[in-house]
């Protein structure tokens, strides 16, 4: 009986690992560029791939993106907020197949990413 029980536990564990999604990740993204990206295997508490986009209300030119794994409760949601006086809207969209949240875009050094973001923001005020 013990061997049967451990065999079932091992089989369930194998299926749990085999069913984990592989998602593209992007920690820092601006428009279609990903500055810090890779792939990740999702955990059971975050079983969905997602893409999040933050769009600033004053201009739709500057939009920030993130990708990765997300809990189901946060999937397909929209929220709003503000930084200083700039309002923004964040939309999180989920999917449930391997790397369904798009390809990892070209990765650039963080200094280039920050410089590009500052130029884009600065150009909206001039």
N, C-alpha and C positions, 0 to 999 in steps of 0.2 A: 504494500500500500504506500509506503514512504517513497519508493522509487517512482511510482506512478504520479504521486503528488509533485515531486521535484521535476519530473519530466514535463508535466503540465505547466508549472511555473516557468521553466526554461522556454517552452514553446510560446507562451504568452509574452514573455520578455522579448523573444525574437521578433514576434509580430509587432510589438510596440516600437522597437527600433526600426524595423523595416517600413513602418507607416509614417515615420517622422518626415515632415516636409523639408525640402531644401529650398531656402529663399535667398534672393539677392538682398544684400544689405547696403545701405548708403547712409552713413552717419551725417555727412554734410554734403548737400547737393544744392546747386543753384541752376534754375531752369532745367536743361537736359543734361547738365554735367554733374558727375558724382566725384567729389574730391577725396572722400575716404570710404571706399566700398570693398565688399568681398561677398562671400556666400556663407550662410549659416544653416545649421540643422535646428529646426524648431523643437521646443520642449512641449510636454503635454499641457502645461499651463498657458502656453502661447502657441497654439497649433495652426495658426493662419499666417500666410504671407500677406504683407500690406505695403501700400504706398501711401504716404501722407504728403499733402501739398499745402503749404501756408502761402496765402496770397494777401498782400497788403492792400487795403481798401483804396488808398490814395493813388496807387498805380498798380496795374497788373503786370508791369514789366518785371518787377522783382518778385520772384516766387521761390520759396525754399522747399526742398524735397527731402524726405527720408524714406528708407525702405528697410524691411526686416520682418521679424516675427511679431505677432500681436495676439493678445487674448481676444476671444470671440466677443466679449462684452463691449469692446472698443471698436469693433469692425463697423464699417459703413456708417460712420458718424460725422457730423459737422459741428464745429464749435467756433466761437469767436472770442476775441480778447484784444488787448492793446498793449503796446510797449511805448512808454511815454505818452504821446498823443496819437500815435499811429495805430489805427485799427487793423486787424487782420482776421482772416477766416481760415480755419484748418479743416481739411476734408481728409478722412482716412478711409481707404477702400481696401477690402480684403479679397483674397482668392485662395483656393485650396488645392492647387496642383504644384508640383515641383517647379520652382523658379518662375511662377506665373506673374510675379510682380515686375517683370521687365528685365532687360539685360543690365548688367553693371556697366555704366557708361565710362568714358575715358576718365582716368584718375589723374589729377593734377596735384602738385604740392600744395600744402595748406596755405602757404604765403600767397600763392597765385590765387587761390580760392578767396581768401580774405580781401586781397587787392581788387579782384573782380567784383565782389559784393559791394565794397566801398565805392567803386567807380559807378556801379549801377544805382546805388542809393543816392550818391552825390549828384548824378545827372538828373534825378527827379526833382531836385531842389534848385537847380540852376536854369 
